[in-house]
């Protein structure tokens, strides 16, 4: 009897050693892709680490077993597999093979995340705020005052959504100049500019854009969507040049403003032509929204397939369970390839329309990623539309691209080579 009890005790001790890893698959079997990123973030936040298995089952996550991870996955409806060390080692050995387009990237530290948005914004006003909240990933909202007083140095990752860095209040003038929300926003932005010591909103926004550029140069990670992407570069190129019509800043534009643009100062775009008509809902010919001829049912973009071992950065940013993504519109929907700088890496495109949707680049010690469109789960979002319910889109491949960028700064730095 003593021998039997001893055997049972030894068996109870041995069983946990047979399953010491947790695999969170990110292929089509995953029940909630978006919350899976939040689980990985929580592991890092709690002082743990995880491996991002690039191109293995949709970019799966592997971590040491812990009861709290199991509980968290069950509560959040995230599918996981409990596997033995030997099975995990077999997976890693397969990934390490030179003839396999996969890579193991160590995630070590939860990034500190800042979202640039007015304090009056609600999480559903912005796709990134929406998905961060849904995935239960911590973030702090910052705006012009925090940016210009040095707060960015506290963060690893910065997101900017539908912002207008040109000082033209989103080019909403034609459609909404008499709307109370538009008038209130103009008054609010002008008051903030005066408070911060600027005579115009355009001057304030330029200072903010330059500070963000410096943040990237110093090693930060910047992610932007929709109109923040092209208006950012336009503001930088137009430094010292008045491109705002009188209804925006009270005085005439510089008649030679187009000729005075300095494309050396931009991240992504060059040789673009400004849209100076205040009644046109567009900043420049960077965006293809008004020129593209793509029917909704055919509106998709394709992610590029990169070498995981030689190009881990774009591979990481493109991890997905689908390679063809349903497109979605925005004030800035997509980018005309003719105005994209040669140094910019295109990661997602609609080849038939000759447009890029998802692009990436480096500046100084940091990197930036631009993503065209407003809401990956809402094809054409209008002012006043109800918020997107991500419980209806837990496996959205379009939203996954956002969350790839969120975890990107957590990767071990020696892997950050392109």
Beta strands, then each sheet from edge to edge (+ up, - down):
strand 1: 21-24
strand 2: 50-54
strand 3: 60-64
strand 4: 81-83
strand 5: 103-107
strand 6: 113-116
strand 7: 140-142
strand 8: 157-160
strand 9: 221-225
strand 10: 300-303
strand 11: 324-326
strand 12: 335-336
strand 13: 345-350
strand 14: 355-363
strand 15: 366-371
sheet 1: 4+ 1- 3+ 2- 5+
sheet 2: 7+ 6+ 8+ 9+ 15+ 14- 12+
sheet 3: 7+ 6+ 8+ 9+ 15+ 14- 13+ 10- 11+
end
